[in-house]
């Protein structure tokens, strides 16, 4: 058991593995929950632990038997219900790091870079120390980082929740290795104000990826929290179908304003998608699958599907068409499957191995028909054409699943077991 006087810095604790008493891995620490009091040190009441399935649960400090370098040991009883932050609770990584507070001696403001929690004789864990940095001083070539200090929690003011702006660099550094879906879970668990602060600090590409993984209400909230120019830039970076879905949730006037700020080519694709009904092939499709001419070599086609920004479903199929090769294309010819390309000589043109038997769907095909086609032929993506058989786009299986699952599927728990959080 962790002895009284044990001091743990939270920024270092984040990412630490959590084990049960017999040594089985339970999850990984993502944050520490504290109660900030008007007087006295903030009390740590529990850990936010990420368990398999990307769910974040609450592990009370009363069920933490030891915090050692590289590991946290817990009792065997856990509540697997998704963590929901209460009004009086503060997340150290999510809300205290990067916060500006004032030194009580009046010598200026400092930025919190880490928080130390310490076990007391009565078993409580209190936030006793803050590792802080004075704000940068000087300007131009003389500008330098401020000095760092280790101060007592009672030597600063401003730890309580504030409506003032807060940076997010340290929080994002903690989660730099997370996949977009995992970072989306982190943002979803934050307060509205903090969620927008963190979103603003992300670069456009990272934010676009994260937005695509968030529930619609979170997407709208974040987009409306950005300035209009930045919001338009992020929409341009998103997949056209995801951008269209998000814009479709906005009032018509706001939607038109953002489309007007986007690059004309990007806006054109999104406008086309907005014209289709939601639960049709046109409303589901992306306008940017891999489209190549029949003379393209297999080697060149494989290079195209290696693109990092391409999701696995769209990387499984190359769509072959006559020029122009941007949607709506020239006449659609057929598809070439990734597995087939891997079995043929690299110099061979893809036109020699094209599958012309796969029947595309039209843009007005209902969701049920699209689902049936994908399931019948074991496909990950399906071509969508117009009356002249020009390729308009492709529906991928992940987009179909998004529409088949309940609207709140990203937030729903698979099951709830264990003790109730007290």
Secondary structure, DSSP 8 states (H G I E B T S, - for coil): ---TT-EEEHHHHTT-EEE-TTS-EEEEEEEEEEE--SSS-EEEEEEEEEETTTEEEEEEGGGEEEEETTEEEE-S----SB----TTEEEIIIIITT-EEEETTSS-EEEEEEEEEEE-TTS-EEEEEEEEEE--B--GGG-B---EEEEEGGGEE--S--SS----HHHHHHTTT--HHHHHHHHHHS-HHHHHHHHHHS-HHHHHHHHTTS-HHHHHHHHHHS-HHHHHHHHHHS-HHHHHHHHTTS-HHHHHHHHHHS-HHHHHHHHHHHTS-TTBHHHH-BS-S-EE-TTSBHHHHHHHHT-TTS-HHHHTEEEEESS--SSS-SBEEEEEEHHHHHTS-TTSBGGGS-B-----EETT-BHHHHHHHHHHTT-SEEEEE-TT-BEEEEEEHHHHHHHHS-TTTTT--S---S----
